[in-house]
Amino acid sequence: MDKEKREHPEEQTSSDQEVTRKEIPEAVETVGYEEPKHNADVQEPVYHSSLDSDRAAVEELSEPVKLAEPEKRYAGFWMRLWAYIVDLIVVFSLTGLLVQPFTMIDAFSEATLWIWSVSGLLGGLIFFVYFLVMTKWRGQTLGKMIFGLRVIRKDGGRLSWSDTLIREVVGRFIHRMLFLFILYAVVAFTPNKQGLHDMFADTLVIHE
């Protein structure tokens, strides 16, 4: 009968097939298997995951990059003089537009305050307000814009109202009202091209 089963395997019963499947793994288990021996002298390669490299790249990018500060170019006497002349033209134009019409009124043209006329005081007010507002707002007047100049603090910070008042009102009052225009020449002889009003306010005038 066993002979018939071997000759006709398709006629094997299900119980015979189960017995055959059980015998196969047992036969495999009987085959000797020996685990490979690890050599202590051979170092296993260390694999780094891509996550470690990505983390290192992110840490490098997160470090602040220190950029070299551009060297300041201080504005000299002549460049500042041309800018100041342009500003004077602007101030005289504003004074003519805002004050001159009132001088046609006799009472206004004859009015005085101490030793100054009212029209002269208004002209001076326009002068100081122009320099004060433009310097605080933009760091430069129209004349400085044309010649590419800018007023900055000596420590690099932003101009405050106190800095601007000292520079544009107190400093210019000393130069203008006391008729000490010659003191503007100090700019030509100081290391950082500072005028007296710059020294009072700790400011510099640089090229943009």
C-alpha positions in Angstrom: 0.0 0.0 0.0 2.9 2.3 0.8 4.2 1.5 -2.6 1.0 2.6 -4.2 1.0 5.9 -2.3 4.5 6.6 -3.6 3.6 5.8 -7.1 0.4 7.8 -7.0 0.9 10.8 -4.7 -2.2 12.5 -5.9 -4.2 9.7 -4.2 -2.8 10.5 -0.8 -5.3 11.3 1.9 -5.3 14.5 3.9 -4.0 12.7 7.0 -1.0 11.4 5.0 -0.3 15.0 3.7 -0.3 16.4 7.3 2.2 13.7 8.4 4.4 14.6 5.5 4.4 18.3 6.3 5.3 17.5 9.9 8.2 15.3 8.9 9.8 18.1 6.7 10.6 20.7 9.4 11.8 17.9 11.7 14.2 16.9 9.0 15.4 20.4 8.7 16.0 20.8 12.4 18.2 17.7 12.4 20.6 19.5 10.0 23.5 20.9 12.1 23.7 24.7 12.2 26.6 26.5 13.8 26.4 30.3 14.5 29.2 32.3 13.1 31.9 33.3 15.6 32.6 36.9 16.1 36.2 38.0 16.1 36.9 40.3 19.0 39.7 42.0 17.0 37.4 43.0 14.2 35.4 46.2 15.0 31.9 46.3 13.7 31.2 49.4 11.6 29.2 52.2 13.4 26.4 53.5 11.3 25.2 57.1 11.9 21.6 57.8 11.1 20.6 60.6 8.8 18.8 62.2 11.7 22.1 62.8 13.5 23.5 64.6 10.5 20.4 66.7 10.0 20.5 67.7 13.7 24.1 68.7 13.4 23.3 70.8 10.3 20.4 72.5 12.1 22.7 73.3 15.1 25.2 74.9 12.8 22.6 77.0 11.1 21.1 78.1 14.5 24.4 79.6 15.6 24.5 83.4 15.1 26.6 84.5 12.1 28.8 87.5 13.0 29.0 89.8 10.1 31.8 92.3 9.8 30.5 95.9 10.3 31.1 98.1 7.3 33.8 100.8 7.9 32.3 104.2 8.5 33.2 107.0 6.1 33.0 110.3 7.9 31.7 113.3 5.9 34.3 116.1 5.6 34.0 119.8 5.9 33.3 120.6 2.2 30.7 117.9 1.7 28.8 119.1 4.8 29.1 122.7 3.7 27.4 122.0 0.3 24.6 120.0 2.1 24.2 122.9 4.5 23.9 125.4 1.7 21.1 123.3 0.1 19.3 123.3 3.5 19.6 127.0 3.8 18.0 127.4 0.3 15.1 125.1 1.5 14.7 127.1 4.7 14.6 130.4 2.9 12.1 129.1 0.5 9.8 127.9 3.3 10.2 131.2 5.1 9.3 133.1 2.0 6.1 130.9 1.5 5.0 130.9 5.2 6.1 134.3 6.6 6.6 136.7 3.7 2.8 137.1 3.0 2.3 138.4 6.5 5.0 141.1 6.1 2.6 142.9 3.8 0.6 143.8 6.8 2.0 146.9 8.4 1.1 145.9 12.0 2.8 142.5 11.5 6.0 143.9 9.8 6.4 146.6 12.5 5.8 144.2 15.5 8.8 143.4 17.6 9.6 141.1 20.5 12.5 142.5 22.5 15.1 143.3 19.9 13.9 140.9 17.3 11.1 141.4 14.8 8.2 138.9 14.7 9.0 137.9 11.1 12.6 137.3 12.1 11.6 135.1 15.0 9.2 133.1 12.8 12.0 132.7 10.3 14.3 131.4 13.0 11.6 129.1 14.3 11.2 127.6 10.8 15.0 127.1 10.6 15.3 125.2 13.9 12.1 123.1 13.3 13.3 122.1 9.9 16.6 120.7 11.1 15.1 119.2 14.2 12.2 117.3 12.6 14.2 116.1 9.5 17.1 114.9 11.6 14.9 113.1 14.1 12.6 111.6 11.5 15.1 110.6 8.8 18.5 111.2 10.3 19.2 113.5 7.4 17.9 116.8 6.0 17.2 117.3 2.3 20.7 118.6 1.7 22.2 115.5 3.3 19.9 113.3 1.3 21.2 114.8 -1.9 24.8 114.3 -1.0 24.3 110.9 0.7 25.0 111.9 4.2 23.4 110.8 7.5 23.6 111.7 11.2 24.1 108.8 13.6 24.9 108.4 17.3 28.5 107.8 18.1 27.6 104.5 19.8 25.6 103.4 16.7 22.2 103.7 18.5 19.1 105.4 17.3 18.9 109.2 17.6 16.7 110.3 20.5 14.8 113.6 20.9 17.4 114.8 23.5 20.3 114.0 21.0 18.5 115.9 18.3 17.6 118.9 20.4 21.2 119.3 21.7 22.6 119.0 18.2 20.1 120.9 16.1 18.8 123.5 18.5 21.5 124.1 21.1 24.5 123.5 18.9 23.1 125.6 15.9 22.0 128.3 18.3 25.6 128.8 19.4 26.8 128.9 15.8 24.0 131.0 14.3 22.7 133.4 17.0 26.2 134.2 18.5 27.6 134.7 15.0 30.2 132.0 15.5 29.9 130.4 12.0 33.7 130.1 12.0 33.3 127.2 14.5 32.0 125.0 11.7 35.6 124.8 10.5 36.3 122.5 13.5 35.0 119.7 11.3 38.1 119.9 9.2 40.5 119.3 12.1 38.8 116.6 14.3 39.6 112.9 13.8 36.0 111.9 13.2 35.1 115.1 11.3 32.9 116.3 14.2 31.6 119.8 14.7 31.0 121.3 18.1 27.3 120.5 17.8 28.3 116.9 17.1 30.5 116.8 20.2 27.7 118.1 22.3 25.3 115.4 21.2 27.9 112.6 20.6 26.9 112.3 17.0 28.7 111.6 13.7 28.0 112.5 10.1 28.8 109.7 7.7 28.4 108.7 4.1 25.6 106.2 3.5 
